[in-house]
Amino acid sequence: MEKDQKYMKLALSQAEKGRYQTWKNPMVGAVIVKDNQVLATGYHHRYGQIHAERDAISKLTPEQLFNSTLYVTLEPCNHYGKQPPCSDLIIKNKIKRVVIGQIDPHKLVTGKGVAKLKAHGIEVVTRVLEKDCQALNKFYSYFYQNEKPWITVKQATSLDYRVNATPNTRTAITNHAVYDL
């Protein structure tokens, strides 16, 4: 399990490379390992472009992929969207083992990628560094788990936490004064 965590940390660092580029897709990282050697890494670069698994797999030959292990921060998709299913690509390339950080909370995916991989005889390990993987995409996960967006409100208040002096009146709380510090 310690080895799985080591490679999942590398996948997490790969996923970070997609920050601010993948919205409204999640950030995802992938690492392919064989005989304790990292053969390829990948990540989801931009919204609508190839997924992390496809990015990593595209860098290797079928011989290199045969009996390898894929580490991925989010469950591989099993549906057609802007990209074809990653689960089909994994099966086609005879990857032996898939280690997943987080099960995808999106209803189109949840558990279906894992089920398809297992149905094709691929060993699947889930929830490796799950909290770290969830933290990576907290807004994405929140949206699909709660069926509403994550909203941040910025509000000016006085020192006593009021937004106005008396009901139904406008009160200036901030001003344009310039301070020399």
Disulfide bonds with the S-S distance in Angstrom:
none
